[in-house]
Amino acid sequence: MRTIAERLLHGDRWLQLKETVYLDLHGRERSWVYAERTGARPAVVIVARTAESRSLILIEQYRVPFQAPVLEFPAGLLDPGEQAGPAALRELAEETGYRGEVLEIGPAVSTTAGLSTETVQLVYVRCGEEAAQDPAPEASEAIRVLRIAPAGFTAALAGFTAEGRLLDAKLYVYLKEGTC
């Protein structure tokens, strides 16, 4: 595979739509259209559990592309020059009001390799049993905070899917693995 050309189809403050023209394995010219964060900013996904009860802190956030709420882990973009750990703690406090300590930071991983160049780092955080402050989401973030105890993972997953609620893939895998 060899890239021949790239062009920007559309771009705004947050996102760019790009096209790459390339030669496939048989030497035929092909193209691929994909999304890329403006400035190629990476993101963090925060897997936050409370220290004593080990409850999982989640959010339900209205997502414009689906015109519906999606259940997911708190997450957000890194500011220029920011590291994953501080970004995760900042986003956790903004979206949920919880504060905590970083336990582990995973490597950068692809979220949807055929659609986007986005990478995320999963950041595992231990936090207090209660929120330390009121959440302070941005005006574009309609967020509801949820707290699920480990004993409730199976029921929560069954309930979410039975209700037809949309779950982020990372959350689904986490809950499913916790129920197996």
Secondary structure as GFF3:
##gff-version 3
##sequence-region A 1 180
A	DSSP	beta_strand	2	11	.	.	.	ID=ss1
A	DSSP	beta_strand	15	23	.	.	.	ID=ss2
A	DSSP	beta_strand	29	37	.	.	.	ID=ss3
A	DSSP	three_ten_helix	38	40	.	.	.	ID=ss4
A	DSSP	beta_strand	43	50	.	.	.	ID=ss5
A	DSSP	beta_strand	56	63	.	.	.	ID=ss6
A	DSSP	beta_strand	68	72	.	.	.	ID=ss7
A	DSSP	beta_strand	75	77	.	.	.	ID=ss8
A	DSSP	alpha_helix	84	96	.	.	.	ID=ss9
A	DSSP	beta_strand	100	110	.	.	.	ID=ss10
A	DSSP	beta_strand	119	127	.	.	.	ID=ss11
A	DSSP	beta_strand	143	148	.	.	.	ID=ss12
A	DSSP	three_ten_helix	150	152	.	.	.	ID=ss13
A	DSSP	alpha_helix	153	162	.	.	.	ID=ss14
A	DSSP	beta_strand	166	167	.	.	.	ID=ss15
A	DSSP	alpha_helix	169	179	.	.	.	ID=ss16
###
